[in-house]
Amino acid sequence: MKTKILLFLLLILLTSFSLYKNSSVSKIAISINNNVLGVYTDVANSISNFINEHFKQASEIRNLRIQNAELEHAATLLSTFANELNQILIDKSSAIYEPKIKLVKSLGYANISDYNKIFITGFDDYNASKIYGLIYQGKSAGIVISKNQKPMAILQTDPKSIFSVHIGNDKIPGVAHGNKQAIIVKYIPQWLSPKIGDEVFTSGLDGIFFSGVLVGKVTNVYDENGYQSAIVEPFVRVNSPSYLYVVIKEK
């Protein structure tokens, strides 16, 4: 502030001096005055451009977020529609298919030491007696159950996250649940042959998910007592999600 006052007094002094002295001093005063005005104009324009660019970027980010949410919603439904349409080609008597999902927001961890259980909000029509499928970035993410009559998301690497799946093009049946690092698909019949690299997707037969939501890829197959099990690497890992989709109507 002091610098501005001194500069202003200097300009007044030079201008006054030029009125009573020779024209050379007047030219110097005018030159300094023009330079100061030029610097001021450049700085003002720079600040104005910076502010305009900031608001433009903020607006673009908001629009991109909205578009991303819309695309994620479409991608989530597209995979299951494709799966169901294949069934319609095989079975002409298939019923009307209308899956629905709902966007919900993470509220906080149910337990500070357990990152696989998250309370969610925005689920107004929640039914505490029902288990719901959970989707993130178009892939399976776990399930939603009731905890103290509140909806709680259990991520799919948790042992309590259990849902029905199919493996590979042959749709080999199994039951998926977490082992804290990956997903295990159990109860695979011994006479069937799941292979490493097979894709795993929801079967839609458990009333939790609709069919065709991608889960992961088989990395290992081994025998257990009377059946086979497969280790599955999830297609998506959910660490600290802000928003998730809940399957509210599986078919």
Contacts in CASP RR format, 6 or more apart in sequence:
PFRMAT RR
TARGET T0000
AUTHOR 0000-0000-0000
METHOD contacts of the structure
MODEL  1
MKTKILLFLLLILLTSFSLYKNSSVSKIAISINNNVLGVYTDVANSISNF
INEHFKQASEIRNLRIQNAELEHAATLLSTFANELNQILIDKSSAIYEPK
IKLVKSLGYANISDYNKIFITGFDDYNASKIYGLIYQGKSAGIVISKNQK
PMAILQTDPKSIFSVHIGNDKIPGVAHGNKQAIIVKYIPQWLSPKIGDEV
FTSGLDGIFFSGVLVGKVTNVYDENGYQSAIVEPFVRVNSPSYLYVVIKE
K
7 36 0 8 1.000
10 32 0 8 1.000
11 29 0 8 1.000
11 32 0 8 1.000
11 33 0 8 1.000
11 36 0 8 1.000
14 25 0 8 1.000
14 28 0 8 1.000
14 29 0 8 1.000
14 32 0 8 1.000
15 29 0 8 1.000
15 33 0 8 1.000
17 25 0 8 1.000
17 29 0 8 1.000
18 25 0 8 1.000
18 26 0 8 1.000
18 27 0 8 1.000
18 28 0 8 1.000
18 29 0 8 1.000
18 30 0 8 1.000
19 26 0 8 1.000
69 103 0 8 1.000
69 243 0 8 1.000
72 137 0 8 1.000
72 138 0 8 1.000
72 245 0 8 1.000
73 101 0 8 1.000
73 103 0 8 1.000
73 245 0 8 1.000
75 138 0 8 1.000
76 101 0 8 1.000
76 135 0 8 1.000
76 138 0 8 1.000
76 213 0 8 1.000
76 245 0 8 1.000
77 99 0 8 1.000
77 101 0 8 1.000
79 138 0 8 1.000
79 201 0 8 1.000
79 212 0 8 1.000
79 213 0 8 1.000
79 214 0 8 1.000
80 99 0 8 1.000
80 210 0 8 1.000
80 211 0 8 1.000
80 212 0 8 1.000
80 213 0 8 1.000
81 97 0 8 1.000
81 99 0 8 1.000
82 212 0 8 1.000
83 201 0 8 1.000
83 211 0 8 1.000
83 212 0 8 1.000
84 94 0 8 1.000
84 97 0 8 1.000
84 210 0 8 1.000
84 211 0 8 1.000
87 94 0 8 1.000
87 211 0 8 1.000
88 94 0 8 1.000
88 97 0 8 1.000
95 251 0 8 1.000
97 251 0 8 1.000
98 249 0 8 1.000
98 251 0 8 1.000
99 210 0 8 1.000
99 247 0 8 1.000
99 249 0 8 1.000
99 250 0 8 1.000
99 251 0 8 1.000
100 247 0 8 1.000
100 248 0 8 1.000
100 249 0 8 1.000
101 135 0 8 1.000
101 245 0 8 1.000
101 246 0 8 1.000
101 247 0 8 1.000
101 248 0 8 1.000
102 123 0 8 1.000
102 245 0 8 1.000
102 246 0 8 1.000
102 248 0 8 1.000
103 243 0 8 1.000
103 244 0 8 1.000
103 245 0 8 1.000
104 120 0 8 1.000
104 121 0 8 1.000
104 122 0 8 1.000
104 123 0 8 1.000
104 151 0 8 1.000
104 243 0 8 1.000
104 244 0 8 1.000
104 245 0 8 1.000
104 246 0 8 1.000
105 120 0 8 1.000
105 121 0 8 1.000
105 122 0 8 1.000
105 242 0 8 1.000
105 243 0 8 1.000
106 118 0 8 1.000
106 119 0 8 1.000
106 120 0 8 1.000
106 121 0 8 1.000
106 153 0 8 1.000
106 240 0 8 1.000
106 241 0 8 1.000
106 242 0 8 1.000
106 243 0 8 1.000
106 244 0 8 1.000
107 118 0 8 1.000
107 119 0 8 1.000
107 120 0 8 1.000
107 121 0 8 1.000
108 118 0 8 1.000
108 119 0 8 1.000
109 115 0 8 1.000
109 117 0 8 1.000
109 118 0 8 1.000
109 119 0 8 1.000
110 117 0 8 1.000
110 118 0 8 1.000
110 119 0 8 1.000
110 147 0 8 1.000
110 152 0 8 1.000
111 117 0 8 1.000
115 155 0 8 1.000
115 239 0 8 1.000
115 240 0 8 1.000
116 154 0 8 1.000
116 155 0 8 1.000
116 157 0 8 1.000
116 158 0 8 1.000
116 161 0 8 1.000
116 180 0 8 1.000
117 147 0 8 1.000
117 152 0 8 1.000
117 153 0 8 1.000
117 154 0 8 1.000
117 155 0 8 1.000
117 158 0 8 1.000
118 152 0 8 1.000
118 153 0 8 1.000
118 155 0 8 1.000
118 241 0 8 1.000
119 147 0 8 1.000
119 150 0 8 1.000
119 151 0 8 1.000
119 152 0 8 1.000
119 153 0 8 1.000
120 144 0 8 1.000
120 151 0 8 1.000
120 152 0 8 1.000
120 153 0 8 1.000
120 244 0 8 1.000
120 246 0 8 1.000
123 144 0 8 1.000
123 151 0 8 1.000
123 246 0 8 1.000
125 248 0 8 1.000
126 151 0 8 1.000
128 146 0 8 1.000
128 149 0 8 1.000
128 151 0 8 1.000
129 146 0 8 1.000
131 143 0 8 1.000
131 144 0 8 1.000
131 145 0 8 1.000
131 207 0 8 1.000
131 208 0 8 1.000
132 143 0 8 1.000
132 144 0 8 1.000
132 151 0 8 1.000
132 208 0 8 1.000
132 246 0 8 1.000
132 247 0 8 1.000
132 248 0 8 1.000
133 140 0 8 1.000
133 142 0 8 1.000
133 143 0 8 1.000
133 144 0 8 1.000
133 163 0 8 1.000
133 208 0 8 1.000
133 209 0 8 1.000
133 246 0 8 1.000
133 247 0 8 1.000
134 140 0 8 1.000
134 141 0 8 1.000
134 142 0 8 1.000
134 143 0 8 1.000
134 144 0 8 1.000
134 153 0 8 1.000
134 154 0 8 1.000
134 155 0 8 1.000
134 156 0 8 1.000
134 244 0 8 1.000
134 245 0 8 1.000
134 246 0 8 1.000
134 247 0 8 1.000
135 141 0 8 1.000
135 213 0 8 1.000
135 244 0 8 1.000
135 245 0 8 1.000
135 246 0 8 1.000
135 247 0 8 1.000
136 236 0 8 1.000
136 238 0 8 1.000
136 241 0 8 1.000
136 244 0 8 1.000
136 245 0 8 1.000
137 236 0 8 1.000
138 213 0 8 1.000
138 214 0 8 1.000
138 236 0 8 1.000
138 245 0 8 1.000
139 213 0 8 1.000
139 214 0 8 1.000
139 215 0 8 1.000
139 216 0 8 1.000
139 234 0 8 1.000
139 235 0 8 1.000
139 236 0 8 1.000
140 156 0 8 1.000
140 163 0 8 1.000
140 202 0 8 1.000
140 209 0 8 1.000
140 213 0 8 1.000
140 214 0 8 1.000
140 215 0 8 1.000
140 216 0 8 1.000
140 234 0 8 1.000
140 235 0 8 1.000
140 236 0 8 1.000
141 153 0 8 1.000
141 155 0 8 1.000
141 156 0 8 1.000
141 236 0 8 1.000
141 238 0 8 1.000
141 241 0 8 1.000
141 244 0 8 1.000
142 153 0 8 1.000
142 154 0 8 1.000
142 155 0 8 1.000
142 156 0 8 1.000
142 158 0 8 1.000
142 161 0 8 1.000
142 163 0 8 1.000
143 153 0 8 1.000
143 154 0 8 1.000
143 156 0 8 1.000
143 161 0 8 1.000
143 162 0 8 1.000
143 163 0 8 1.000
143 208 0 8 1.000
144 151 0 8 1.000
144 152 0 8 1.000
144 153 0 8 1.000
144 154 0 8 1.000
144 246 0 8 1.000
145 151 0 8 1.000
145 152 0 8 1.000
145 154 0 8 1.000
145 160 0 8 1.000
146 152 0 8 1.000
151 246 0 8 1.000
153 244 0 8 1.000
154 160 0 8 1.000
154 161 0 8 1.000
155 161 0 8 1.000
155 238 0 8 1.000
156 176 0 8 1.000
156 178 0 8 1.000
156 183 0 8 1.000
156 215 0 8 1.000
156 234 0 8 1.000
156 238 0 8 1.000
157 178 0 8 1.000
157 179 0 8 1.000
157 180 0 8 1.000
157 181 0 8 1.000
157 182 0 8 1.000
157 183 0 8 1.000
157 234 0 8 1.000
157 237 0 8 1.000
158 178 0 8 1.000
158 180 0 8 1.000
159 177 0 8 1.000
159 178 0 8 1.000
159 179 0 8 1.000
159 180 0 8 1.000
160 177 0 8 1.000
161 176 0 8 1.000
161 177 0 8 1.000
161 178 0 8 1.000
162 175 0 8 1.000
162 176 0 8 1.000
162 177 0 8 1.000
163 175 0 8 1.000
163 176 0 8 1.000
163 177 0 8 1.000
163 202 0 8 1.000
163 206 0 8 1.000
163 208 0 8 1.000
163 209 0 8 1.000
164 173 0 8 1.000
164 174 0 8 1.000
164 175 0 8 1.000
164 176 0 8 1.000
164 202 0 8 1.000
164 203 0 8 1.000
164 204 0 8 1.000
164 205 0 8 1.000
164 206 0 8 1.000
164 208 0 8 1.000
164 209 0 8 1.000
165 173 0 8 1.000
165 174 0 8 1.000
165 175 0 8 1.000
165 176 0 8 1.000
165 185 0 8 1.000
165 200 0 8 1.000
165 201 0 8 1.000
165 202 0 8 1.000
165 203 0 8 1.000
165 215 0 8 1.000
166 172 0 8 1.000
166 173 0 8 1.000
166 174 0 8 1.000
166 200 0 8 1.000
166 201 0 8 1.000
166 202 0 8 1.000
166 203 0 8 1.000
166 211 0 8 1.000
166 212 0 8 1.000
167 173 0 8 1.000
167 174 0 8 1.000
167 185 0 8 1.000
167 188 0 8 1.000
167 194 0 8 1.000
167 198 0 8 1.000
167 199 0 8 1.000
167 200 0 8 1.000
167 218 0 8 1.000
167 230 0 8 1.000
168 194 0 8 1.000
168 195 0 8 1.000
168 198 0 8 1.000
168 199 0 8 1.000
168 200 0 8 1.000
168 201 0 8 1.000
170 192 0 8 1.000
170 193 0 8 1.000
171 203 0 8 1.000
172 188 0 8 1.000
172 189 0 8 1.000
172 192 0 8 1.000
172 193 0 8 1.000
172 194 0 8 1.000
172 198 0 8 1.000
173 187 0 8 1.000
173 188 0 8 1.000
173 189 0 8 1.000
173 203 0 8 1.000
173 205 0 8 1.000
174 185 0 8 1.000
174 186 0 8 1.000
174 187 0 8 1.000
174 188 0 8 1.000
174 203 0 8 1.000
175 185 0 8 1.000
175 186 0 8 1.000
175 187 0 8 1.000
176 183 0 8 1.000
176 184 0 8 1.000
176 185 0 8 1.000
176 186 0 8 1.000
176 200 0 8 1.000
176 215 0 8 1.000
176 232 0 8 1.000
177 183 0 8 1.000
177 184 0 8 1.000
177 186 0 8 1.000
178 184 0 8 1.000
182 219 0 8 1.000
182 231 0 8 1.000
182 232 0 8 1.000
182 233 0 8 1.000
182 234 0 8 1.000
183 200 0 8 1.000
183 215 0 8 1.000
183 216 0 8 1.000
183 231 0 8 1.000
183 232 0 8 1.000
183 233 0 8 1.000
183 234 0 8 1.000
184 229 0 8 1.000
184 230 0 8 1.000
184 231 0 8 1.000
184 232 0 8 1.000
185 194 0 8 1.000
185 200 0 8 1.000
185 218 0 8 1.000
185 229 0 8 1.000
185 230 0 8 1.000
185 232 0 8 1.000
186 224 0 8 1.000
186 227 0 8 1.000
186 229 0 8 1.000
187 227 0 8 1.000
187 229 0 8 1.000
188 194 0 8 1.000
188 221 0 8 1.000
188 227 0 8 1.000
188 228 0 8 1.000
188 229 0 8 1.000
188 230 0 8 1.000
189 227 0 8 1.000
189 228 0 8 1.000
190 223 0 8 1.000
190 226 0 8 1.000
190 227 0 8 1.000
190 228 0 8 1.000
192 228 0 8 1.000
194 218 0 8 1.000
194 221 0 8 1.000
194 228 0 8 1.000
194 230 0 8 1.000
195 218 0 8 1.000
195 221 0 8 1.000
196 218 0 8 1.000
196 219 0 8 1.000
196 220 0 8 1.000
196 221 0 8 1.000
197 217 0 8 1.000
197 218 0 8 1.000
197 219 0 8 1.000
198 217 0 8 1.000
198 218 0 8 1.000
198 230 0 8 1.000
199 214 0 8 1.000
199 216 0 8 1.000
199 217 0 8 1.000
199 218 0 8 1.000
200 214 0 8 1.000
200 215 0 8 1.000
200 216 0 8 1.000
200 217 0 8 1.000
200 218 0 8 1.000
200 230 0 8 1.000
200 232 0 8 1.000
201 211 0 8 1.000
201 212 0 8 1.000
201 213 0 8 1.000
201 214 0 8 1.000
201 215 0 8 1.000
201 216 0 8 1.000
202 208 0 8 1.000
202 209 0 8 1.000
202 210 0 8 1.000
202 211 0 8 1.000
202 212 0 8 1.000
202 213 0 8 1.000
202 215 0 8 1.000
203 209 0 8 1.000
203 211 0 8 1.000
203 212 0 8 1.000
204 210 0 8 1.000
204 211 0 8 1.000
204 212 0 8 1.000
204 250 0 8 1.000
204 251 0 8 1.000
205 211 0 8 1.000
207 250 0 8 1.000
208 247 0 8 1.000
208 250 0 8 1.000
209 247 0 8 1.000
209 250 0 8 1.000
210 247 0 8 1.000
210 250 0 8 1.000
210 251 0 8 1.000
211 251 0 8 1.000
214 235 0 8 1.000
215 232 0 8 1.000
215 234 0 8 1.000
215 235 0 8 1.000
216 232 0 8 1.000
216 233 0 8 1.000
216 234 0 8 1.000
216 235 0 8 1.000
217 232 0 8 1.000
217 233 0 8 1.000
217 235 0 8 1.000
218 230 0 8 1.000
218 231 0 8 1.000
218 232 0 8 1.000
219 231 0 8 1.000
219 232 0 8 1.000
219 233 0 8 1.000
220 230 0 8 1.000
220 231 0 8 1.000
221 228 0 8 1.000
221 229 0 8 1.000
221 230 0 8 1.000
221 231 0 8 1.000
222 228 0 8 1.000
222 229 0 8 1.000
222 230 0 8 1.000
222 231 0 8 1.000
223 229 0 8 1.000
238 244 0 8 1.000
END
